[in-house]
Amino acid sequence: MASVVVVGTQWGDEGKGKIVDLLTNHADYIVRFQGGNNAGHTLVVEGKKYVFHIIPSGILYEDKMCMIGNGVIVDPGVLLSEMDELSSKGLPVTPNRLMISENAHLIMPYHQMLDQAREAALSKGEKIGTTGRGIGPCYMDKVGRVGMKAGDLLDGQQFLDKLRSNVEEKNFYLTKQYNAEPASFDTIQEQFEAFAEKLTPFIGNVSMVLDKARKAGENILFEGAQGTQLDIDHGTYPFVTSSNTVAGNACIGSGFGPAHIDEVIGILKAYTTRVGEGPFPSELPEGDVVGDQLQTKGGEFGATTGRRRRCGWLDMVVANDAVRLNGLTGLAITKLDVLSGQPVMKIGTHYEVEG
């Protein structure tokens, strides 16, 4: 197996979790390399339903090591909630089964407040369809070089100094630009001191561990979130996520050399869906009989948001785009069974614009 990257080829929700679960049998390390808790994998194992937003789904296997790479942004509250839920189902998460990169950025309460305030301020046609979980503002702070990292939790004074500066700046925007309530420094301080106590044993250098594993001949599986058309650079901008979802980011988001990637598997749903706003050329409009059948039979509701997914026919322009952008070496096609009973199956082959 060696080093394999799994990515979505459409707008996410292609069923990556199932394929990752199959490949995890052959992997020693499972690495999440981008995105935050705006994405999710749903797995049903032995009658138990698991929804993962941050922890790689390989955590269901007790003999596997899961890694949260530096390209992931982590909401500590959500992460600890996932860990507690797994423990309640008989799968305790310990530092010898999960490592968080010291360079992974933290989603702070003021990120969520800004995310929601900005989206609320946009007119209907301008709304991005953000989940409101603080993803965009967190990545903005990362690029703006004022972000809070998981590693900052290891140094209490440094964390507080950075927090004080950030709260002061964010409150200016919240109160002056958006006429919203300010964030409370004291509340965040208390909350994150509790988070630090619980998460400190899990924080380490993911890049070095992965390099050591590679040299020892271990199999490494890189697990992407969302899909190619949501990539910040190559997707349907501005209706995209805030990170690079394509396979190239598996290396950047984990500190793994690109020459060491052996396979890139694209996950393709047999029809197309997307959640939120933005272009969708092969969409079947809401109320269309076939579109409604696909939506119902496929259970097309977001694993994270519960929002109804827009449905349409398979779009091969989008699929070919994913082949090129990710350098795919293979495809796994999911949900073919949802098309069962359809007298006609349509596939988009090209677009026409003004003739």
CORNORRA-V115533 format. One record per residue. N is the residue number from 0. RES is the residue in three letters. SS is DSSP state (H for helix, E for strand, C for the rest). Layout:
# CORNORRA-V115533
n = (N/N)
res = (RES/RES)
ss = (SS/SS)
This chain:
# CORNORRA-V115533
n = (0/1/2/3/4/5/6/7/8/9/10/11/12/13/14/15/16/17/18/19/20/21/22/23/24/25/26/27/28/29/30/31/32/33/34/35/36/37/38/39/40/41/42/43/44/45/46/47/48/49/50/51/52/53/54/55/56/57/58/59/60/61/62/63/64/65/66/67/68/69/70/71/72/73/74/75/76/77/78/79/80/81/82/83/84/85/86/87/88/89/90/91/92/93/94/95/96/97/98/99/100/101/102/103/104/105/106/107/108/109/110/111/112/113/114/115/116/117/118/119/120/121/122/123/124/125/126/127/128/129/130/131/132/133/134/135/136/137/138/139/140/141/142/143/144/145/146/147/148/149/150/151/152/153/154/155/156/157/158/159/160/161/162/163/164/165/166/167/168/169/170/171/172/173/174/175/176/177/178/179/180/181/182/183/184/185/186/187/188/189/190/191/192/193/194/195/196/197/198/199/200/201/202/203/204/205/206/207/208/209/210/211/212/213/214/215/216/217/218/219/220/221/222/223/224/225/226/227/228/229/230/231/232/233/234/235/236/237/238/239/240/241/242/243/244/245/246/247/248/249/250/251/252/253/254/255/256/257/258/259/260/261/262/263/264/265/266/267/268/269/270/271/272/273/274/275/276/277/278/279/280/281/282/283/284/285/286/287/288/289/290/291/292/293/294/295/296/297/298/299/300/301/302/303/304/305/306/307/308/309/310/311/312/313/314/315/316/317/318/319/320/321/322/323/324/325/326/327/328/329/330/331/332/333/334/335/336/337/338/339/340/341/342/343/344/345/346/347/348/349/350/351/352/353/354)
res = (MET/ALA/SER/VAL/VAL/VAL/VAL/GLY/THR/GLN/TRP/GLY/ASP/GLU/GLY/LYS/GLY/LYS/ILE/VAL/ASP/LEU/LEU/THR/ASN/HIS/ALA/ASP/TYR/ILE/VAL/ARG/PHE/GLN/GLY/GLY/ASN/ASN/ALA/GLY/HIS/THR/LEU/VAL/VAL/GLU/GLY/LYS/LYS/TYR/VAL/PHE/HIS/ILE/ILE/PRO/SER/GLY/ILE/LEU/TYR/GLU/ASP/LYS/MET/CYS/MET/ILE/GLY/ASN/GLY/VAL/ILE/VAL/ASP/PRO/GLY/VAL/LEU/LEU/SER/GLU/MET/ASP/GLU/LEU/SER/SER/LYS/GLY/LEU/PRO/VAL/THR/PRO/ASN/ARG/LEU/MET/ILE/SER/GLU/ASN/ALA/HIS/LEU/ILE/MET/PRO/TYR/HIS/GLN/MET/LEU/ASP/GLN/ALA/ARG/GLU/ALA/ALA/LEU/SER/LYS/GLY/GLU/LYS/ILE/GLY/THR/THR/GLY/ARG/GLY/ILE/GLY/PRO/CYS/TYR/MET/ASP/LYS/VAL/GLY/ARG/VAL/GLY/MET/LYS/ALA/GLY/ASP/LEU/LEU/ASP/GLY/GLN/GLN/PHE/LEU/ASP/LYS/LEU/ARG/SER/ASN/VAL/GLU/GLU/LYS/ASN/PHE/TYR/LEU/THR/LYS/GLN/TYR/ASN/ALA/GLU/PRO/ALA/SER/PHE/ASP/THR/ILE/GLN/GLU/GLN/PHE/GLU/ALA/PHE/ALA/GLU/LYS/LEU/THR/PRO/PHE/ILE/GLY/ASN/VAL/SER/MET/VAL/LEU/ASP/LYS/ALA/ARG/LYS/ALA/GLY/GLU/ASN/ILE/LEU/PHE/GLU/GLY/ALA/GLN/GLY/THR/GLN/LEU/ASP/ILE/ASP/HIS/GLY/THR/TYR/PRO/PHE/VAL/THR/SER/SER/ASN/THR/VAL/ALA/GLY/ASN/ALA/CYS/ILE/GLY/SER/GLY/PHE/GLY/PRO/ALA/HIS/ILE/ASP/GLU/VAL/ILE/GLY/ILE/LEU/LYS/ALA/TYR/THR/THR/ARG/VAL/GLY/GLU/GLY/PRO/PHE/PRO/SER/GLU/LEU/PRO/GLU/GLY/ASP/VAL/VAL/GLY/ASP/GLN/LEU/GLN/THR/LYS/GLY/GLY/GLU/PHE/GLY/ALA/THR/THR/GLY/ARG/ARG/ARG/ARG/CYS/GLY/TRP/LEU/ASP/MET/VAL/VAL/ALA/ASN/ASP/ALA/VAL/ARG/LEU/ASN/GLY/LEU/THR/GLY/LEU/ALA/ILE/THR/LYS/LEU/ASP/VAL/LEU/SER/GLY/GLN/PRO/VAL/MET/LYS/ILE/GLY/THR/HIS/TYR/GLU/VAL/GLU/GLY)
ss = (C/C/E/E/E/E/E/E/C/C/C/C/C/C/C/H/H/H/H/H/H/H/H/H/C/C/C/C/E/E/E/E/C/C/E/C/C/C/C/C/E/E/E/E/E/C/C/E/E/E/E/E/C/C/C/C/H/H/H/H/C/C/C/C/E/E/E/E/C/C/C/E/E/E/C/H/H/H/H/H/H/H/H/H/H/H/H/H/C/C/C/C/C/C/C/C/C/E/E/E/E/C/C/C/E/E/C/C/H/H/H/H/H/H/H/H/H/H/H/H/H/C/C/H/H/H/C/C/C/C/C/C/C/C/H/H/H/H/H/H/H/H/H/C/C/C/C/C/E/H/H/H/H/H/C/H/H/H/H/H/H/H/H/H/H/H/H/H/H/H/H/H/H/H/H/H/H/C/C/C/C/C/C/C/H/H/H/H/H/H/H/H/H/H/H/H/H/H/H/H/H/H/E/E/C/H/H/H/H/H/H/H/H/H/H/C/C/C/C/E/E/E/E/C/C/C/C/H/H/H/C/C/C/C/C/C/C/C/C/C/C/C/C/C/C/C/C/C/H/H/H/H/C/C/C/C/C/H/H/H/C/C/E/E/E/E/E/E/E/C/C/E/E/E/C/C/C/C/C/C/C/C/E/C/C/C/C/C/H/H/H/H/H/H/H/H/H/C/C/C/E/C/C/C/C/C/C/E/C/E/E/E/C/E/E/H/H/H/H/H/H/H/H/H/H/H/C/C/C/E/E/E/E/E/C/H/H/H/H/C/C/C/C/C/C/C/E/E/C/C/C/C/C/C/C)
